[in-house]
């Protein structure tokens, strides 16, 4: 590959990191064309962008980063590598888990970078990444927590109303 082509790929990966700062580094080697297509479709449906790139080019992008946690991921860049870019921090973990539950051995998590968290390194980190809540899930939890006391008060008031109605009927 010519130097200009490599530079274009490096710039594309760097631009993607700027746009979607959460990414997973995975191994998808050995998937046949049908399974690769199914994985790409699952990624697309989940809002995840799947990109296959050479380790040397990914390393150059990570090494130029100012983020030390991101630089730690260079150690997992061995063998065939695919990057899953995402806005929702747990979306790739959900895709990987679901895809593997359907009987596939791949993709295998090598590492991940989720904004404001330490780098996740190793396949054993998949469950931890899966448990990270998306922004929408956290907002729903907060709203639920805020509404809970109100619901309790409303329920207590309704219960008192029911008791008064029963006493009046007697």
Steps between C-alpha positions, in 0.01 A plus 500: 500500500626845414585749771211729400253213534631415846477864603139512379413196714676647805311827454170314456552301821602816689193685370276210604651511850418870520141433394441187712747488790389155622653208316564128537792312348397151397616192315260384229747276314357173381146624440379396157333750266149414621587544868699817431198643316275403793740667746517816291118509483472451878749782550311727262169426674660588838657824375852355504747559218726200428834573331783259420846658495867410525645499850786729403258767382282469811815520714604826334159652578502382863858612561422854382214524749545715809298251703724255689220246547445490126872443442486189723295325232800476269607191695195303375572571134619161382345282234196597294320803644164667455391816677143559612426873534196608699328786678322270749776350717342158544357448149796299364503281812133421441568419133797276586314318774190441287707391201697253711185366666378399155785248480787707360847493655582846366518794540734488797559815700865605513448834671275803521510868575192661650518869578584586862582138588834320517581288195337157500750235394420136434202287403408459867394867508197444275256461791629822659448687174157343458398635842590861417180697459436722204408863549133423432499213752652724767243773434219243526642377833520855634146581391379176660677588825350849498149369432516227763430723805220674312342164417527394864325818617230464236445136595474590871251777424290271284506238776378758754226609259391138465487462881290817535264383228458164675430673835239728338326205340459325835 
